[in-house]
């Protein structure tokens, strides 16, 4: 590595980690959009065997998306550890930024060969098992970059010079790793108490050089599979999906696994988005649903930022923030995004559908005052739930069979979460406090466990199995709930409810 292309100061490292955070955030949105674009039923013109493949591809891409969110979380902990702040900013799609010399488009695009090629090149390893593999894939990705960079070069010059160069995500994290190793223990001026944990099972608290290197290596291994090729890396998974997709096309040239979703859907062009390729959704119903999605996505990011940059929050309040984020993705963002991909894009896009835009109307900022932040979260979530209810009762939704159930699921999830966003535990009855202790994810997860099979959303079921539930929620060694063992505060609240003979 050239000495001119090395991390030499804390400022260099903060700069690169902020780029890494923005990169991981942007990758997660792109991968999710592609997963949402895939068909979900044989009624959409695919055979049962083809649908099985599509479902497997969706699960794999969703898993990769979750790992990119983990990488964003780790980047936030790395930033916090060396005196920086969590960084959730990013440009709207299509993005003009190229993240130094990656030279690849950052766009929201449906599943197809071109999209998979770009994702493979995002995750290209630095190390291969043999020279033949290295030569083949390096040449392949160079051709992809050459094609895309021609378009990028036509854009406006960046406002700031590129300080350090990298050609792959692995090289970026290699620079970051070098910076930590060069600058050493003096970097760690952040309080260990500020480190976030519990959001993902593999999340690492960064408090010293050893934990920083461990965190960076986890990102590299999950992405490109280095130092040894791994079958579960992002690169390996995308190459396998591409191989299966091309084989299916060879067998059935009419195979189309994707809904006809437009690229880079937006509600409006903002002043900072001058990149060609944006598509403005014009259908009025679709715009109303996407507006709900954008508001939901924004408040989810604000809650996540509060989780990473918490101040006076206690253990129970941190659990509430974590639970809100964990449940918003599968029970609000995901069903709404899938429903959007079945709605018309509008005039100017004949036969094409809309898509979730992931747009932000202002940089996601930390709400620094704890009490006002929590009031804002609750207020905003309730407003979005009300918007869902209004659309459920809107006559325009009648002709879209998938939309009303999706809106109802989102509304119910938001109302549950809004009830929990309280600085003090809610009341001591089932309706006002106890039922909200069980998140949508808890309810869904525990229904599927054969040895338990308790409906945590049902009063009578919870009352009849209160002792068994207490054993589950208090288990520290083998927590059965996906969000982990309960805090002492909520365990005591449930015990008090039980001791008072389960008031409704």
Residue pairs with C-beta under 8 A, 6 or more apart in sequence:
1 174
1 175
1 178
5 164
5 165
5 175
6 164
6 175
6 178
6 179
6 182
7 13
7 16
7 164
7 175
7 176
7 178
7 179
7 182
7 183
8 179
8 182
9 183
10 82
10 83
10 183
10 187
12 163
12 164
12 179
13 82
13 176
13 179
13 180
13 183
13 187
14 79
14 82
14 83
14 84
15 163
15 164
16 164
16 172
16 175
16 176
16 179
17 75
17 78
17 79
17 82
17 84
17 87
17 176
18 79
18 84
18 87
19 99
19 100
19 172
20 71
20 75
20 172
20 173
20 176
21 72
21 75
21 76
21 79
21 86
21 87
21 88
22 87
22 89
22 90
22 97
22 99
23 99
23 169
23 172
24 68
24 69
24 71
24 72
24 75
25 68
25 72
25 88
25 90
26 90
26 91
26 93
26 95
26 106
27 68
27 122
28 65
28 68
28 69
28 72
29 90
29 93
29 108
29 358
30 93
30 106
30 107
30 108
30 109
30 119
31 61
31 62
31 64
31 65
31 68
31 119
32 61
32 62
32 65
32 337
32 356
32 358
33 108
33 109
33 110
33 337
33 355
33 356
33 358
34 61
34 109
34 110
34 111
34 115
34 119
35 58
35 61
35 62
35 65
35 111
36 261
36 334
36 337
36 338
36 340
36 341
36 355
36 356
37 110
37 111
37 258
37 259
37 261
37 341
37 355
38 54
38 57
38 58
38 111
38 257
38 258
38 259
39 45
39 46
39 51
39 54
39 256
39 257
39 258
39 259
40 51
40 54
40 55
40 338
41 51
42 48
42 51
44 259
45 256
46 54
46 255
46 256
46 257
50 248
50 252
50 255
50 257
53 244
53 248
53 257
54 257
57 111
57 241
57 244
57 245
57 257
60 237
60 241
61 241
63 237
64 234
64 237
64 238
66 200
67 222
67 223
67 234
69 200
70 200
70 202
70 203
70 222
71 219
71 222
71 223
72 88
73 196
73 199
73 200
73 203
73 308
74 203
74 204
74 206
74 215
74 216
74 218
74 219
75 87
75 219
76 86
76 87
76 196
76 308
77 195
77 196
77 203
77 204
77 205
77 206
77 215
77 308
78 176
78 206
78 212
78 215
78 216
79 85
79 86
79 87
80 86
80 190
80 194
80 195
80 196
80 206
80 308
80 309
81 187
81 188
81 190
81 195
81 206
81 207
81 212
82 187
82 188
82 189
82 190
83 187
83 189
83 190
84 190
85 309
85 366
86 305
86 308
86 309
86 366
88 301
88 304
88 305
88 364
89 363
89 364
90 360
91 97
91 106
91 272
91 273
92 266
92 270
92 272
92 273
92 357
92 358
92 359
92 360
93 106
93 107
93 108
93 264
93 266
93 278
93 357
93 358
93 359
94 105
94 106
94 107
94 108
94 263
94 264
94 273
94 275
94 276
94 277
94 278
95 105
95 106
95 107
95 275
96 152
96 155
96 156
96 273
96 274
96 275
97 106
97 158
98 104
98 106
98 149
98 152
99 106
99 172
100 162
100 164
100 165
100 166
100 172
101 162
101 165
101 166
101 167
102 122
102 145
102 166
102 167
102 168
102 169
103 145
103 148
103 149
103 152
103 167
104 118
104 121
104 122
104 144
104 145
104 148
105 118
105 148
105 151
105 152
107 263
107 264
107 277
108 263
108 264
108 265
108 355
108 356
108 357
108 358
109 115
109 118
109 263
109 264
110 258
110 259
110 261
110 263
110 355
111 257
111 258
112 258
113 242
113 245
113 246
116 238
116 241
116 242
116 245
117 140
117 144
117 242
118 144
118 148
119 234
119 238
120 137
120 140
120 141
120 235
120 238
120 239
120 242
121 140
121 141
121 144
121 145
122 168
122 169
122 234
123 168
123 169
123 223
123 224
123 233
123 234
123 235
123 238
124 137
124 138
124 141
124 168
124 170
124 224
124 235
125 137
125 168
125 170
125 224
125 225
125 226
125 229
125 233
125 235
126 168
126 170
126 171
126 174
126 224
126 226
127 226
127 227
127 228
127 229
128 134
128 137
128 229
129 228
129 229
151 276
155 274
155 275
156 274
164 175
166 172
166 174
166 175
168 224
169 223
169 224
170 220
170 223
170 224
170 226
173 216
173 219
173 220
174 220
176 216
177 213
177 216
177 217
177 220
180 187
180 209
180 212
180 213
180 216
181 209
181 213
184 209
185 208
185 209
187 209
187 212
188 206
188 207
188 208
188 209
188 212
192 205
192 207
194 309
194 310
195 205
195 206
195 207
196 203
196 205
196 307
196 308
196 310
197 203
197 205
198 318
198 319
198 322
198 484
199 307
199 322
199 325
199 326
202 218
204 211
204 214
204 215
204 218
205 211
206 212
206 215
220 226
221 227
221 230
221 233
222 233
222 234
223 233
223 234
223 235
224 233
224 234
224 235
225 232
225 233
225 234
225 235
225 236
229 236
230 236
245 257
248 255
249 255
259 341
259 342
259 353
260 351
260 352
260 353
261 341
261 352
261 353
261 354
261 355
262 279
262 281
262 345
262 349
262 352
262 353
262 354
262 355
263 277
263 279
264 277
264 278
264 279
265 279
265 281
265 290
265 345
265 354
265 355
265 356
265 357
266 273
266 278
266 279
266 280
266 281
266 357
266 359
267 280
267 281
267 287
267 290
267 291
267 294
267 357
267 359
268 280
269 278
269 280
270 359
270 361
279 345
279 349
281 287
281 290
281 345
281 346
281 354
281 357
282 345
282 346
282 347
282 348
282 349
283 343
283 344
283 345
283 346
283 347
283 354
284 346
284 396
285 343
285 394
285 396
285 397
285 400
286 340
286 343
286 344
286 345
286 346
286 354
287 346
288 391
288 394
289 336
289 339
289 340
289 343
289 354
289 391
289 403
289 407
290 340
290 354
290 356
290 357
291 387
292 336
292 384
292 387
292 388
292 391
292 407
292 410
293 333
293 336
293 337
293 340
293 356
293 357
294 357
294 358
294 359
294 360
294 361
295 380
295 383
295 384
295 387
296 328
296 332
296 333
296 336
296 384
296 410
296 414
297 333
297 356
297 358
297 360
298 360
298 361
298 364
299 377
299 380
299 381
299 384
300 325
300 328
300 329
300 332
300 333
301 360
301 364
302 364
302 365
302 367
302 376
302 377
303 321
303 324
303 325
303 328
303 377
304 325
305 364
305 365
305 366
306 313
306 321
306 366
306 367
306 373
306 377
307 318
307 321
307 322
307 325
309 366
310 317
310 318
310 321
311 368
311 370
312 370
313 321
313 370
315 487
315 488
315 489
316 425
316 487
316 489
316 490
317 374
317 423
319 483
319 486
319 487
319 490
320 420
320 421
320 422
322 483
323 417
323 420
323 439
323 441
323 483
324 377
324 417
324 420
324 421
326 439
326 441
326 482
326 483
327 413
327 416
327 417
327 439
327 440
327 441
328 413
328 417
330 440
330 441
331 409
331 410
331 413
331 440
331 441
331 444
332 409
332 410
332 413
332 414
333 356
335 406
335 409
335 410
336 356
336 406
336 407
336 410
337 355
337 356
338 402
338 406
339 400
339 402
339 403
339 406
339 407
340 353
340 354
340 355
340 356
341 353
341 354
341 355
341 356
342 353
342 400
342 402
342 403
343 353
343 354
343 400
343 403
344 352
344 353
344 354
345 352
345 353
345 354
345 355
346 354
367 373
367 376
370 423
371 423
374 421
374 422
374 423
377 421
378 418
378 421
378 422
381 414
381 417
381 418
381 421
382 414
382 415
382 418
384 414
385 410
385 411
385 414
385 415
385 418
388 407
388 408
388 410
388 411
388 414
389 407
389 411
391 397
391 403
391 407
392 404
392 407
392 408
392 411
397 403
397 404
397 407
412 440
413 440
416 436
416 439
416 440
417 439
419 426
419 432
419 436
420 426
420 436
420 439
425 433
425 489
425 490
425 493
426 432
426 433
426 436
427 433
428 434
428 493
428 496
428 497
428 500
428 503
429 497
429 503
429 504
430 459
430 462
430 497
430 502
430 503
430 504
431 504
433 493
433 497
434 462
434 493
434 494
434 497
435 457
435 459
437 486
437 490
437 493
437 494
438 456
438 457
438 462
439 483
441 482
441 483
442 456
442 481
442 482
442 483
443 455
443 456
443 457
445 480
445 481
445 482
446 452
446 453
446 454
446 455
446 456
446 472
446 480
446 481
447 453
447 454
447 455
447 456
449 480
452 468
452 472
452 480
454 461
454 462
454 465
454 468
454 469
455 461
455 462
456 462
456 469
459 502
459 504
462 469
463 502
466 494
466 498
466 502
469 494
470 491
470 494
470 495
470 498
472 479
472 480
472 481
473 481
473 485
473 486
473 490
473 491
473 494
474 485
474 486
474 491
475 485
476 485
479 485
486 494
497 503
